[in-house]
């Protein structure tokens, strides 16, 4: 039986473990932390439960395909009536309906934009999805494969709008600045800047509003739990608190891992190694090569996990409090500064899962975008976090009328430093390279390592990118390459 090692038990590592164990390989997963899940973790303290990472799910059919490999129970997806509540600087509030027709009607009434403009925009965004999904999402990226299988794509290059920014493309459809700000926010879904990221990323607004945004019954943590249980039942072995420290080539192109287990340094040789952790961290482990560097890191974040006494009808499952000057917010991020007026994202899973908080309480996941740790003049989170907290609490009170200061009965904080140490994300950059240029998609590494034979990659820092469906697709792409290379049982 061929032996495959997987580094990291995040979502992509778990998905790959399920696929490869089902294909008949002996799979061993090495995880540096005490449990699986990676960014899709959870905090359980003082009667509160928080998801620590992804809070919204799109493209659930990707999960359905993965879980169809096992006959056990499927995940239940919930499509909230309101996807997100938006609070603008002029105190106006907008609820984005999950039904596209209702959404278009509501947007037209609130922002004064003709419905035809909105329909034209979604036709445009849907077209980008249909032209690019097969090439950029569902398969290994290869210019040669495009030329052979989809040569007409290059003739339709203008239709995927790579030469304009998201912001400039939105101005072609809309006049209302708040609506432009609303749709520009989708750039942040992969840690990018709507004033620099290519308009091709308008695909994200179609995926969420056209294909739908979902929540998982039982919490987002349910996803890694069920994938883990299926992978373990299929024979995958999981070794925790076992950080890999070195990767090297051996005879017959096999790959040796050096790792710690129970505090002891150990070595083991595998037919193939698949790293699901940050690709830049992985390359630093490879003996005798010069590792790649992140060309431009995506944003990081500060997250406050607040257990709040009392509940509020003013908040939904997902909420965004926009900055007054959106362009200035991204100028600050570009300069490596924590924005003076950050937009605030608030996720309250207890709005759906009542058991995530004690009775008459709520669990507030409160996040702002921050620069990565690449900035030479780094923000002093240790000494400045309290002033940042007060600034966020002030904005919440100003926009919603809710005074949280005396209602917080539990608190935990993640800074970019915590994100880097816990998830292994280089420089605290949540998505690896940003997507702030038309060449970004070409800079993402493919699933097959160019540095070492029989070393493969998956996860949010490689093709096709970050976010739940994309990291699961990256695991599928890498697994299929491994199965083909090792002549295993096809899936």
Protein Blocks (a to p, Z undefined) as FASTA:
>chain_A
ZZdddehjafklmmmmmmmmmnopacddddfbfbehijmgcddeehiacdfbdfbdehkl
lmmmmmmmpcbdcddddddfblbacddfkopacdddfblklmmmmmmmmnopafklmmmm
mmmmmmmmmmmmmmmmmpccdfklmmmmmmmlmmmmmmnopmbcfklmmmmmpmblklmm
mmmmmmmmnopafklpcfklmmmmmmmmmnopcddehijklmmmmmmmmmmmnopacdeh
iacfbdcddehhiacddddeehiacddddfbdcdfbdfklmmmmpghiacdddfbacddd
dddddddedidfkbcfbdcdddfblmlmmmmmmnopacfbdcdddddfklmmmmlpcehi
acdddddddddfkbmbacdfklmmmmmmmmmmmmmmmmnopafklmpcbdcdddfklmmm
mnopghhianlpadfbfklmmmpccfbdfkbghiacedjkbcfbecjklmmmmmmmmmmm
mmmmnopacZZ
